[in-house]
Amino acid sequence: NKLKSVAEGEADVAILHCKTSAWDTCAPSAAILAAGGRVTDYFGAPLSYTGAVGNTLGVIASSARASKAHDAACATLRRDARALAVLERYGIRGSSHAADIAR
């Protein structure tokens, strides 16, 4: 499991696709956060465990030592036209609202 590897310090960053479910990420996210890491969607917003059960905006997890890499990956995705096209499914255009759709 990619998230387990981050939580246990075997990996610094894990990127999961947009079809993972909340039950795939909930427990490992808690372990990563407890270890000082971060788990967000592709655009940098915290994962939401209310409402839909899918992580439709993907998942990026990082260890505490990879915080800068996490920020850089999210910033890159906020500028990428292909990544932003995912938001258009929700009627949102542009990166200024990228984090809002995850909530």
Secondary structure as GFF3:
##gff-version 3
##sequence-region A 1 103
A	DSSP	alpha_helix	2	7	.	.	.	ID=ss1
A	DSSP	beta_strand	13	16	.	.	.	ID=ss2
A	DSSP	alpha_helix	22	34	.	.	.	ID=ss3
A	DSSP	beta_strand	38	40	.	.	.	ID=ss4
A	DSSP	beta_strand	59	62	.	.	.	ID=ss5
A	DSSP	three_ten_helix	64	66	.	.	.	ID=ss6
A	DSSP	alpha_helix	67	79	.	.	.	ID=ss7
A	DSSP	alpha_helix	81	88	.	.	.	ID=ss8
A	DSSP	three_ten_helix	95	97	.	.	.	ID=ss9
A	DSSP	three_ten_helix	100	102	.	.	.	ID=ss10
###
